[in-house]
């Protein structure tokens, strides 16, 4: 009995101590003292959590005595962390938090400008429709900021893609290869601030967008259909325009370089009143260049005013009007003479001095963001885009008059007037709420897009002309070229082709209804779940009274991110893709070389990898591996129907697998870096042509890499001086169509040879002046960025330089 009493005397105090519980309470306020409601305070293990009330108060009760790490979680404020100890001496603690607003949560629709001036962008809207840190999106996103574009003097979109892993040029147009798949000319389009533009769709894909008013270019890798509808599976290109800042900044630059090129740009921004709730930005640019291609000189001008109005703390309005005019020639590429890729100089062209290509684009982009509460906002955007062209050109007929010697090319003449309209209306609600300890960032919205052409569009085509009253075919002798002013009145007009009748009757509209939820399950684990239902239909009146053909799909998306470390996330995702075909390919397939209707393209991607921020978040890195399967791939051939319509083929199944590495940002405060490498293995698994089975996808390199590094000296004697060096490597790529052996006449798959191009630059800044000199293709390599076949190749520019003087004030 005494022993039992002794044991009880020893144990009971310990049991009593073990049963003691603690209590943690506190308040959450902003730096201005405003109480914060709806902020979650979570114990690191996830066992205990509380939500702040209207007075900003939170309370955690019945806590065993122990050490705790408290984490605040809010979708509109930066995360804070505090470690405390509950003991028998201090069983109750008061822990207050002062939370700063999260930069990424300041705007749901991007209407305010980015103040950073580095190669690295901290966030993106393209992956989730709301501002999200790049490492928290479970899908690869590559970004090129205006600073990198300026340092490389990249004036057009194709000049930008050399800085993005897995993206190369398909041709010299606004025509890209992304993860093995073509993205241009009906197989992809460009987003403008998250809305579908007219760039790279229809006729406009021959005119690459200018970068004068761009803040950054983003590529969401893989299908983005769950958010944006009909997207090519390789990726989605989003061009983000410069927005006004609440601080005054002004800059002008003047450039001169190779090929008699002159440029000038202006970028002014700042507040328009003392309250700083009315902001402006004005961008303008001009270029005159003879280009490195004979007869193909161009003149380009862009004017882009933007205004942002903040009538209240909860409402933001933005409107921008952009006008671009380009007057030049439509460069159809380099012809190959006698099967020898290098037989002709890269300046050689089929264009005649009397040819011209004049295009104008106009677009109005407006957006509204209104916050009803801290957790609910409405976001609406509108884009009205017009593309107009006036074209006179001599181009290949995709055949040689002296085949198989292939030294005299058959031509066709086009005189075309056309206008295209693309309209967008998008609206969505963003809701930030908690269910228990799980944070939700929900997007629920609807998009409406309509594309149509001007019914007054028309064209004149000829393949013959009258010479002394005798019909003669239009040809071009590649050995003895003749450039002279042509007289189209002597050309023999052909009937308006059926493909152009289909073009001027092109009217389609699509509505997408989508929902997405970003769930923060634990401090380290986040999920993304989304789906979109796409309703695509044409609006054409058919003479036989037949109905329109709807193309509809449910497009799911899912992903997760897990924080392996505070600066390193693992991610994995699945995304579905869908591209509705032009209605005429379903309604009139016989016009395009097929007896039965073509099938709608579908695809999916699975992707996994790592994303991290290094060197105190100055450098962002991505490592990703992926697989993309695409069914019913539509491929234009070089063959033509009798009226000149392109014949298409359709591959039942193609696949792309690969890996990418990308580093962007600063290794040191004075050392900028953009480094990329991509491996891609693509294959046609079920082909329309037996000879294409097992081949890689056209213009899809197995290896590609890019580097650009800039070092700014810090020594007093060299202060203001900087140097940069870089280049690109692209492996061999298959032609889109077979080419002909000039000896035997047999057809085979041609390849554009691999190439390595080196670039360098010199920078000097003194006071408000800056000077930089860029030299591209230092070794003067003769290379091809891409092309379709031996009728239409895309050579790269020879060695060239550009010198720029800028002034900021």
C-alpha positions in Angstrom: 0.0 0.0 0.0 2.7 2.5 0.8 4.3 1.7 -2.5 1.1 2.4 -4.4 0.7 5.7 -2.6 4.3 6.6 -3.5 3.7 5.8 -7.2 0.5 7.9 -7.2 2.3 10.8 -5.6 4.9 10.7 -8.3 2.6 10.1 -11.3 -0.5 12.2 -10.6 1.3 15.5 -10.8 2.7 14.5 -14.2 -0.7 13.4 -15.4 -2.2 16.6 -14.2 0.5 18.6 -16.0 -0.1 16.6 -19.2 -3.8 17.5 -19.0 -3.1 21.2 -18.8 -4.1 23.1 -22.0 -3.1 26.4 -23.4 -4.6 29.2 -25.4 -3.3 31.5 -28.2 -5.2 34.5 -29.3 -4.4 37.7 -31.2 -5.4 40.3 -33.7 -4.6 40.7 -37.4 -4.3 44.2 -38.8 -2.9 45.9 -41.9 0.1 48.3 -41.7 -2.4 51.2 -41.5 -4.2 49.6 -38.5 -7.2 48.3 -40.4 -8.6 45.0 -39.0 -8.4 42.0 -41.3 -11.3 39.6 -41.5 -11.2 36.2 -43.0 -7.5 35.5 -42.5 -6.7 31.9 -41.5 -4.2 31.3 -38.7 -3.0 27.7 -39.0 -0.7 25.7 -36.7 2.1 24.3 -38.9 1.0 20.6 -38.5 -2.5 21.5 -39.6 -4.2 20.2 -36.5 -5.3 23.6 -35.2 -6.7 26.6 -37.1 -8.9 29.6 -36.6 -10.4 32.3 -38.8 -10.2 36.0 -37.9 -13.5 37.7 -37.2 -14.8 41.2 -38.2 -12.6 42.7 -35.5 -9.6 40.8 -36.8 -9.5 38.6 -33.7 -8.6 34.9 -33.7 -8.4 32.3 -31.0 -6.9 28.8 -30.7 -8.2 26.9 -27.6 -7.5 23.6 -25.9 -3.9 23.5 -27.1 -1.5 20.9 -25.4 1.5 22.6 -23.9 4.1 22.5 -26.6 6.0 24.6 -29.2 3.9 25.8 -32.1 4.6 27.5 -35.4 1.7 29.7 -36.5 1.2 30.6 -40.2 -1.2 33.1 -41.6 -2.9 32.2 -44.8 -4.7 34.7 -46.9 -5.3 35.0 -50.6 -4.9 38.8 -50.4 -2.1 39.3 -47.9 1.5 38.1 -47.6 2.1 35.1 -45.4 3.6 35.6 -41.9 5.0 33.0 -39.6 5.6 33.0 -35.8 7.0 30.3 -33.4 5.8 30.4 -29.7 6.0 28.0 -26.7 3.1 27.2 -24.4 4.3 26.1 -21.0 3.0 25.6 -17.5 4.4 29.1 -16.7 2.9 30.7 -19.8 -0.2 28.7 -20.9 -1.8 31.6 -22.6 -0.2 33.9 -25.2 -1.3 36.9 -27.3 0.2 36.9 -30.8 -0.6 39.8 -33.1 0.2 39.9 -36.8 0.6 42.9 -39.1 0.1 41.7 -42.7 1.0 43.5 -45.8 -1.1 43.2 -49.0 0.2 40.6 -51.4 1.6 42.1 -54.6 0.0 39.3 -56.6 -3.4 40.0 -55.2 -3.6 43.7 -56.0 -5.3 43.1 -59.3 -7.3 40.3 -60.7 -7.3 41.7 -64.2 -3.9 43.2 -65.1 -4.5 46.9 -65.4 -1.5 48.4 -63.5 2.0 48.3 -64.8 4.9 46.2 -63.6 7.5 48.3 -61.8 10.3 45.7 -61.8 13.1 46.1 -64.4 14.7 42.6 -64.6 14.6 39.5 -66.8 12.4 37.7 -64.2 8.7 38.1 -63.8 7.3 37.2 -60.4 3.8 36.3 -61.4 1.5 35.5 -64.3 -2.2 35.6 -65.1 -2.1 33.3 -68.1 -1.9 30.1 -66.1 -4.9 30.7 -63.8 -6.7 33.9 -64.9 -5.6 35.5 -61.6 -2.2 36.8 -60.4 -0.3 33.7 -59.3 3.4 33.2 -58.6 5.0 31.2 -61.4 6.2 28.5 -59.1 2.7 27.9 -57.8 1.2 27.1 -61.2 1.2 23.3 -61.9 2.1 23.8 -65.6 5.2 25.3 -67.2 5.1 29.0 -68.0 8.0 30.8 -69.8 8.3 34.6 -69.7 10.3 37.1 -71.6 10.2 40.6 -70.1 10.5 43.9 -71.9 14.0 44.3 -70.3 15.2 41.2 -72.1 13.5 42.2 -75.3 15.2 45.6 -75.1 18.6 44.2 -74.4 18.3 41.9 -77.4 16.6 44.6 -79.5 13.8 42.2 -80.4 11.3 44.2 -82.4 9.0 41.3 -83.6 7.5 38.3 -81.8 9.6 35.7 -83.7 12.7 37.5 -82.3 11.5 36.9 -78.8 11.0 33.1 -78.9 14.7 32.3 -79.1 14.7 33.0 -75.3 12.0 30.4 -74.5 12.7 26.7 -74.0 11.0 24.4 -76.4 9.9 27.2 -78.8 11.4 27.7 -82.2 10.4 29.2 -85.5 8.3 27.1 -87.9 8.8 29.7 -90.6 9.7 33.4 -90.8 6.0 34.4 -90.3 4.2 34.6 -86.9 4.5 30.8 -87.1 6.1 28.9 -84.2 6.9 25.3 -83.1 6.0 24.7 -79.4 6.9 21.4 -77.9 6.9 19.8 -81.4 3.6 21.2 -82.6 3.0 24.0 -85.0 1.4 27.2 -83.5 0.4 29.5 -86.3 -1.9 29.7 -89.4 -5.1 28.1 -88.1 -3.2 25.9 -85.6 -2.8 28.5 -83.0 -3.5 32.1 -82.2 -2.0 34.8 -79.9 -3.7 36.0 -76.8 -3.6 39.7 -75.9 -3.9 40.2 -72.2 -5.6 36.8 -72.0 -8.1 37.5 -74.8 -8.0 36.0 -78.3 -6.5 38.4 -80.8 -6.5 38.2 -84.6 -2.7 37.7 -84.7 -1.5 34.4 -86.2 -5.0 33.4 -87.4 -6.3 33.7 -90.9 -4.3 35.9 -93.2 -2.7 37.9 -90.4 -0.2 35.1 -89.5 2.1 36.4 -92.3 2.6 39.6 -90.3 4.4 39.1 -87.0 3.3 41.5 -84.1 5.6 44.3 -83.0 6.9 44.3 -79.4 6.9 48.1 -79.0 4.0 48.1 -76.5 4.7 44.7 -74.8 5.5 44.3 -71.2 6.2 40.7 -71.5 5.5 37.6 -73.7 4.3 34.5 -71.9 4.0 30.9 -73.1 1.8 28.5 -71.2 3.2 25.2 -72.2 0.7 22.4 -73.2 -3.0 22.8 -73.8 -4.6 25.8 -72.2 -8.1 24.8 -73.4 -9.6 24.6 -69.9 -9.2 28.4 -69.7 -9.0 29.6 -73.3 -10.9 27.1 -75.4 -9.5 26.0 -78.8 -5.8 25.9 -78.2 -3.0 24.1 -80.0 -1.5 21.5 -77.7 2.1 22.7 -77.7 1.3 25.9 -75.9 -0.5 29.3 -75.7 1.3 32.6 -76.5 0.1 35.5 -74.4 1.2 39.0 -75.2 0.9 41.4 -72.2 0.8 45.0 -73.1 2.4 47.8 -71.0 0.1 49.3 -68.4 0.3 52.8 -66.8 2.4 53.3 -63.6 1.6 55.7 -60.7 5.2 57.1 -61.0 6.4 59.3 -63.9 8.7 57.6 -66.3 9.7 58.7 -69.8 12.0 57.2 -72.3 12.9 57.7 -76.0 15.3 55.7 -78.2 16.8 56.1 -81.7 18.4 53.2 -83.6 20.3 52.6 -86.8 21.6 49.3 -88.2 22.2 46.9 -91.0 20.0 46.8 -94.1 19.5 50.6 -94.0 17.4 50.1 -90.9 16.3 53.1 -88.7 14.0 52.9 -85.6 12.6 55.2 -83.0 10.5 54.4 -79.9 8.9 56.4 -77.1 7.5 55.2 -73.8 5.8 57.7 -71.5 3.8 56.9 -68.3 2.7 58.4 -65.1 -0.2 60.0 -63.1 -2.5 62.6 -64.8 -3.7 64.2 -61.5 -2.6 64.7 -57.9 -4.7 61.9 -56.5 -2.9 59.5 -58.8 -6.2 57.7 -59.7 -5.9 58.6 -63.3 -2.9 57.2 -65.0 -1.7 57.1 -68.6 0.9 55.3 -70.8 1.8 56.2 -74.3 4.0 53.9 -76.5 5.0 54.6 -80.1 7.4 53.1 -82.5 8.6 53.5 -86.1 10.9 51.4 -88.2 12.1 51.7 -91.8 14.2 48.8 -93.2 15.2 47.3 -96.5 15.6 43.9 -94.7 18.1 41.4 -95.8 15.8 40.1 -98.6 16.0 41.7 -102.0 13.0 44.0 -103.0 11.4 43.4 -99.6 11.8 46.8 -97.8 9.2 47.7 -95.1 8.0 50.6 -93.1 6.2 50.1 -89.8 4.5 52.4 -87.3 2.7 51.8 -84.0 0.8 54.1 -81.7 -0.6 52.8 -78.4 -2.2 55.1 -75.8 -3.5 53.5 -72.6 -5.5 55.0 -69.7 -6.2 53.6 -66.2 -8.9 55.1 -63.9 -9.2 54.1 -60.3 -12.5 55.8 -59.2 -12.6 54.0 -55.9 -10.3 51.7 -53.9 -12.4 48.8 -55.1 -12.8 49.6 -58.8 -10.3 49.8 -61.6 -10.9 50.6 -65.3 -8.4 50.3 -68.1 -8.6 51.1 -71.8 -6.0 50.9 -74.6 -6.2 51.6 -78.3 -3.5 50.3 -80.5 -2.9 51.1 -84.2 -0.2 49.4 -86.3 0.5 50.0 -90.0 3.1 48.1 -92.0 3.9 48.9 -95.6 6.1 46.4 -97.4 6.2 43.1 -99.3 4.8 39.7 -98.4 7.9 37.6 -98.3 7.0 34.0 -99.3 10.4 32.7 -98.5 13.4 31.5 -100.4 13.0 29.1 -103.4 15.5 26.2 -103.6 17.2 25.8 -107.0 18.1 22.3 -108.3 17.7 20.7 -104.9 20.7 22.6 -103.4 19.8 24.5 -100.3 22.7 26.9 -100.7 22.5 27.4 -104.5 20.9 30.9 -104.1 21.9 33.8 -101.8 19.6 34.1 -98.8 18.6 37.5 -100.2 17.0 35.9 -103.2 13.2 36.6 -103.6 10.4 36.0 -106.0 8.8 39.4 -105.2 8.6 41.9 -108.0 9.2 45.7 -107.6 5.6 46.4 -108.3 4.4 44.1 -105.5 3.2 45.5 -102.1 1.7 44.3 -98.9 0.0 46.9 -96.7 -1.6 45.9 -93.5 -3.3 47.7 -90.6 -4.3 46.4 -87.3 -6.5 48.2 -84.8 -7.6 47.0 -81.5 -9.4 48.3 -78.5 -8.9 46.5 -75.2 -10.9 47.5 -72.1 -11.1 45.8 -68.7 -12.9 46.3 -65.4 -12.1 45.0 -61.9 -14.5 45.6 -59.1 -14.1 44.2 -55.6 -17.4 43.7 -53.8 -15.7 42.4 -50.7 -12.2 41.2 -49.8 -13.1 37.8 -51.0 -15.3 38.5 -54.1 -14.5 40.4 -57.2 -15.9 40.8 -60.8 -13.5 40.9 -63.7 -14.6 41.8 -67.2 -12.6 42.4 -70.4 -13.4 43.3 -74.0 -11.2 43.1 -77.1 -12.3 44.4 -80.5 -9.6 43.5 -83.1 -9.5 44.4 -86.8 -7.0 43.2 -89.4 -6.9 44.8 -92.8 -4.7 43.9 -95.8 -4.1 45.2 -99.3 -1.9 42.7 -101.2 -0.3 42.4 -104.6 2.2 39.6 -104.9 4.0 37.1 -107.1 4.3 33.8 -105.3 5.1 30.2 -106.1 2.5 27.8 -107.5 4.3 25.0 -105.6 5.7 23.4 -108.8 8.6 23.7 -111.2 8.2 24.2 -114.9 11.3 22.1 -115.7 10.9 19.4 -113.1 12.9 17.4 -112.0 15.7 19.9 -112.8 13.9 22.4 -110.6 15.4 25.6 -111.9 12.3 27.4 -113.3 9.4 28.0 -110.9 5.8 28.3 -111.8 4.2 31.4 -110.3 0.7 32.6 -109.4 -0.2 36.2 -109.0 -2.5 37.4 -106.2 -4.2 40.8 -105.8 -6.2 40.6 -102.5 -8.2 43.0 -100.4 -9.5 41.6 -97.1 -10.5 42.5 -93.6 -11.0 40.2 -90.6 -12.7 40.9 -87.2 -12.2 39.2 -83.9 -14.3 40.2 -80.9 -14.0 38.9 -77.3 -16.2 39.5 -74.3 -15.0 37.8 -71.1 -16.3 38.0 -67.5 -15.6 36.0 -64.4 -16.0 36.1 -60.7 -13.0 35.4 -58.4 -13.9 34.1 -54.9 -11.4 33.7 -52.1 -12.8 31.6 -49.2 -11.9 28.9 -46.8 -13.6 25.6 -46.0 -12.1 24.6 -42.7 -8.4 25.0 -43.1 -8.5 24.7 -46.9 -8.2 27.9 -48.8 -10.0 28.2 -52.1 -9.4 30.6 -55.0 -12.3 30.0 -57.3 -12.7 31.4 -60.8 -16.1 31.1 -62.4 -16.7 32.7 -65.8 -17.8 32.8 -69.4 -16.1 33.9 -72.6 -17.7 34.8 -76.0 -15.5 35.0 -79.1 -16.7 35.8 -82.6 -14.6 35.8 -85.8 -15.8 37.0 -89.2 -14.6 38.5 -92.5 -15.7 41.5 -94.5 -18.1 40.4 -97.1 -16.5 42.9 -99.5 -13.2 41.1 -99.4 -12.1 40.0 -102.8 -9.1 38.7 -104.7 -7.8 38.4 -108.3 -5.6 35.4 -109.2 -3.7 34.8 -112.3 -1.3 32.0 -113.6 -1.0 33.2 -117.2 -0.4 36.5 -119.0 -0.8 37.7 -122.6 2.5 38.1 -124.5 1.9 39.5 -128.0 -1.7 38.1 -127.7 -0.5 34.6 -126.8 -1.2 33.0 -123.4 2.0 32.4 -121.5 2.4 30.8 -118.0 3.9 32.9 -115.2 7.3 31.5 -114.5 10.5 32.6 -112.8 13.9 31.5 -113.9 16.0 30.9 -110.7 19.2 31.0 -112.8 18.4 34.2 -114.6 15.9 36.2 -112.4 14.2 39.2 -113.9 12.9 42.0 -111.6 10.7 44.6 -113.2 7.5 46.5 -112.8 4.7 44.2 -113.9 1.5 45.1 -115.6 -1.3 43.0 -114.1 -3.8 44.2 -116.7 -2.1 41.7 -119.1 -2.7 38.9 -116.6 -5.5 36.4 -117.3 -8.0 36.5 -114.4 -9.1 33.1 -113.0 -12.6 32.6 -111.4 -12.8 33.4 -107.7 -11.6 30.2 -106.1 -13.9 28.2 -103.8 -11.4 28.5 -100.8 -11.8 32.3 -101.0 -15.6 32.1 -101.1 -15.3 30.0 -98.0 -13.0 32.6 -96.5 -15.3 35.5 -97.0 -18.2 33.5 -95.6 -16.2 32.5 -92.5 -18.3 33.4 -89.5 -18.0 31.5 -86.3 -18.6 32.1 -82.7 -17.8 30.1 -79.6 -18.9 30.3 -76.0 -16.9 28.8 -73.1 -18.2 28.3 -69.6 -15.5 27.4 -67.1 -14.8 27.0 -63.4 -11.4 26.6 -61.7 -10.5 26.1 -58.0 -7.0 26.6 -56.6 -7.0 24.8 -53.3 -4.3 25.4 -50.6 -4.7 22.1 -48.7 -1.8 22.5 -46.4 1.0 25.0 -46.2 3.0 22.9 -48.6 0.3 21.2 -50.8 -1.9 22.9 -53.3 -4.3 21.6 -56.0 -5.7 23.0 -59.1 -9.0 21.7 -60.6 -10.7 23.1 -63.6 -13.0 22.4 -66.5 -14.5 24.3 -69.4 -17.4 23.4 -71.7 -16.8 24.8 -75.2 -19.7 25.5 -77.6 -18.4 26.2 -81.1 -20.6 26.8 -84.1 -20.6 28.6 -87.4 -23.1 31.2 -88.5 -23.1 30.6 -92.2 -26.2 30.6 -94.4 -26.0 27.5 -96.6 -27.9 27.5 -99.9 -29.4 24.0 -99.3 -30.8 25.1 -96.0 -28.6 22.7 -94.0 -27.9 23.4 -90.3 -24.7 24.6 -88.8 -22.3 22.0 -87.4 -21.6 22.5 -83.7 -18.3 21.3 -82.2 -18.5 20.9 -78.5 -16.2 19.5 -75.8 -15.8 19.3 -72.1 -12.2 20.2 -71.3 -10.8 19.1 -67.9 -7.6 20.2 -66.2 -6.0 19.1 -62.9 -2.7 19.7 -61.2 -0.8 19.8 -57.9 2.2 21.6 -56.4 4.1 20.5 -53.3 6.7 22.6 -51.6 9.7 20.4 -51.1 11.4 23.5 -49.7 10.3 27.1 -49.2 11.9 28.0 -52.6 11.4 24.7 -54.5 8.1 23.2 -55.7 7.3 19.9 -57.3 4.4 20.0 -59.7 2.3 17.6 -61.9 -0.6 18.2 -64.1 -3.0 17.0 -66.8 -4.7 19.2 -69.3 -7.0 18.5 -72.3 -6.8 20.2 -75.6 -9.4 20.9 -78.4 -9.3 22.7 -81.7 -12.5 23.0 -83.7 -11.9 23.0 -87.4 -13.1 25.7 -89.8 -16.7 24.9 -90.7 -15.9 24.5 -94.4 -13.6 21.6 -93.6 -16.6 19.8 -92.2 -19.3 21.1 -94.7 -17.3 21.0 -97.9 -14.4 18.5 -97.4 -14.3 17.7 -101.1 -13.0 21.3 -101.8 -10.0 20.4 -99.7 -9.1 17.0 -101.1 -11.1 14.7 -98.9 -14.4 12.7 -99.6 -15.5 12.7 -95.9 -15.6 15.5 -93.3 -12.4 16.1 -91.5 -12.3 15.3 -87.8 -12.0 17.8 -84.9 -8.5 17.9 -83.3 -8.2 16.7 -79.7 -5.2 16.4 -77.5 -3.9 16.0 -73.9 -0.7 16.7 -72.0 0.7 15.1 -68.8 3.6 17.1 -67.3 5.7 17.0 -64.1 8.7 18.7 -62.8 10.3 21.2 -60.5 10.1 25.0 -60.1 12.3 27.0 -57.9 13.6 30.5 -56.9 17.2 30.8 -56.1 19.8 33.5 -55.1 17.4 35.2 -52.8 14.5 34.8 -55.3 16.5 36.6 -58.0 16.7 33.6 -60.3 13.7 31.5 -61.4 14.2 27.9 -62.7 12.0 25.2 -64.2 12.7 21.6 -65.0 9.8 19.8 -66.8 9.1 16.6 -68.5 6.0 16.0 -70.6 4.0 13.9 -73.0 1.5 15.3 -75.5 -0.8 13.1 -77.6 -2.8 14.7 -80.5 -5.4 13.1 -82.6 -6.6 14.1 -86.1 -3.7 16.4 -86.8 -4.6 18.6 -89.8 -1.6 19.2 -92.1 -1.6 21.4 -95.2 0.2 19.9 -98.2 1.9 21.6 -101.1 -0.6 20.0 -103.5 -3.4 22.1 -104.8 -6.9 21.5 -106.1 -7.6 22.7 -109.7 -9.0 26.0 -108.4 -5.9 26.6 -106.2 -7.3 25.4 -102.9 -4.7 23.8 -100.6 -5.2 20.0 -100.1 -5.1 18.8 -96.5 -4.2 15.5 -94.9 -5.0 14.4 -91.4 -2.8 12.2 -89.2 -4.8 10.1 -86.7 -2.3 10.1 -83.9 1.0 12.0 -83.2 3.0 12.2 -80.0 5.5 14.5 -78.5 7.7 13.7 -75.5 10.4 15.8 -74.0 12.2 17.6 -71.2 13.0 21.3 -70.7 15.3 23.3 -68.5 15.0 27.1 -68.1 16.8 29.6 -65.9 15.8 33.3 -65.9 16.9 36.2 -63.7 20.0 37.2 -61.9 23.0 35.1 -60.6 24.4 38.3 -59.1 22.9 41.8 -59.0 25.0 42.7 -62.0 24.8 39.4 -63.8 21.6 38.7 -65.8 20.9 35.3 -67.2 18.5 33.6 -69.6 19.4 30.0 -70.4 17.3 27.3 -71.9 17.6 23.8 -73.2 14.9 21.5 -74.6 14.8 17.9 -75.7 11.8 16.8 -77.8 11.1 13.4 -79.4 8.1 13.7 -81.6 6.6 11.0 -83.9 3.8 10.5 -86.3 2.3 7.2 -85.0 -0.8 6.9 -87.3 -0.3 8.8 -90.6 -2.4 9.6 -93.6 0.7 9.0 -95.7 2.5 5.7 -95.2 5.8 7.4 -95.8 5.2 9.8 -92.9 4.6 7.0 -90.3 7.4 7.0 -87.8 8.7 10.5 -88.9 9.2 13.3 -86.4 6.7 16.2 -86.6 7.6 18.8 -89.2 9.9 21.6 -88.1 10.3 19.9 -84.7 14.0 19.8 -83.6 15.1 17.1 -81.2 17.4 19.5 -79.4 17.3 23.3 -79.0 19.1 25.6 -76.6 19.5 29.3 -76.0 21.7 31.6 -73.9 21.8 35.2 -73.1 23.9 36.6 -70.3 24.7 40.2 -69.5 27.4 41.4 -67.1 27.5 45.0 -65.8 30.9 46.2 -64.4 30.9 47.6 -60.9 34.5 48.8 -60.8 34.6 52.6 -60.6 36.7 52.9 -63.7 34.2 50.8 -65.7 31.0 51.9 -64.1 28.1 52.0 -66.6 29.7 49.6 -68.9 28.2 46.2 -69.7 28.7 43.3 -72.1 26.4 40.5 -73.2 26.9 37.3 -75.0 24.6 34.5 -76.2 23.3 32.4 -79.0 21.0 29.7 -80.1 21.3 26.1 -81.2 18.6 24.3 -83.1 18.9 20.7 -84.4 17.9 19.4 -87.8 14.1 19.6 -88.6 12.0 17.7 -91.2 10.2 19.6 -94.0 6.4 19.7 -93.8 6.1 18.2 -97.3 8.3 15.9 -99.3 10.8 17.3 -101.8 11.9 15.9 -105.2 15.2 14.3 -106.1 16.4 16.3 -109.1 18.1 13.3 -110.6 15.6 10.5 -110.2 12.4 12.6 -109.7 11.7 10.5 -106.5 10.2 12.2 -103.5 11.8 12.1 -100.1 11.7 14.0 -96.7 14.0 17.0 -96.7 15.6 18.5 -93.6 16.6 21.9 -92.6 20.2 21.6 -91.3 21.0 22.2 -87.6 22.5 25.6 -86.8 24.3 27.5 -84.1 24.1 31.3 -84.1 26.2 33.5 -81.8 25.2 37.1 -80.7 26.9 39.7 -78.6 26.2 43.2 -77.3 27.9 46.2 -75.6 26.1 48.5 -73.2 27.1 51.9 -71.7 25.0 54.1 -69.4 25.9 57.5 -68.2 23.5 59.7 -66.3 20.2 59.5 -68.2 21.7 58.4 -71.5 22.2 54.8 -72.5 23.9 53.3 -75.5 24.0 49.7 -76.7 25.3 47.9 -79.8 24.0 44.5 -80.7 25.7 42.2 -83.3 23.7 39.1 -84.3 25.0 36.1 -86.2 28.6 36.9 -85.4 30.0 34.1 -87.5 27.7 34.9 -90.4 26.2 31.4 -90.6 23.9 30.6 -93.6 21.0 28.9 -91.8 17.3 28.2 -92.0 14.9 29.0 -89.2 12.3 26.7 -90.8 10.1 26.4 -93.8 7.5 24.2 -95.5 9.3 22.6 -98.5 11.7 23.5 -101.2 9.3 26.0 -102.7 9.1 28.0 -99.4 12.0 28.1 -97.1 12.8 30.6 -94.3 16.5 31.6 -94.2 17.9 33.4 -91.2 19.5 36.9 -91.4 23.2 37.2 -92.2 25.5 39.0 -89.7 23.9 42.3 -88.8 24.2 45.1 -86.2 21.9 47.5 -84.4 23.1 50.6 -82.5 20.7 52.4 -80.1 20.9 55.6 -78.1 18.3 56.1 -75.4 17.4 58.8 -73.0 15.2 58.6 -69.9 13.7 61.6 -68.1 
